[in-house]
Amino acid sequence: MPEQLICVAGLPGSGKSVVAQMIATKLDGLLLRTDAIRKELFAVPDYSPTESIRTYAEFNRRAEDGLAAGRVVVMDATFYSRASREEAASIARRLGHPWHLLLISAPEELVQERIARRTNDISDADFRVYLEMKAIFEPVTEAHTAIDNRSGMNELSALVDRWWTNVNQM
């Protein structure tokens, strides 16, 4: 499997971590999650701007190191800002590898249900955080694949498989 960077973006509760895990498993890729990295760096995260800058710097450093080592890298984050998406894309370009952006979404009522059912999840995002992120999420104008995650796991898996088949036909 040639090196490539796959960014899985979306609001909390959209299912982006599930999709990222599916892809990483399917491709034997290195899975990087901002939620996990933040908790490695900060025992009790406060989600301050300074903490977020350090978390994303480490997230991007690990992605670059993974690509440089010949891995498929799957990045799991909200990627709510154009700047965060551009930084990921620039890592892939700098190393001469493909970059893919998947935008995962789900209806708000379903997101609220999913977040309420979370147990033992590394993410601290509750529905209030979802609403805050929704308010600041910058439109995705880059080339991307949209995945509507309103159905069950079988449909989600089929959508991810179709995406991967299409990528391989390019």
Secondary structure, DSSP 8 states (H G I E B T S, - for coil): ---EEEEEEE-TTSSHHHHHHHHHHHHT-EEEEHHHHHHHH-SS----HHHHHHHHHHHHHHHHHHHHTT-EEEEES---SHHHHHHHHHHHHHHT--EEEEEEE--HHHHHHHHHH--S-S----HHHHHHHHHH-----SS-EEEE--S-HHHHHHHHHHHHHHHHH-
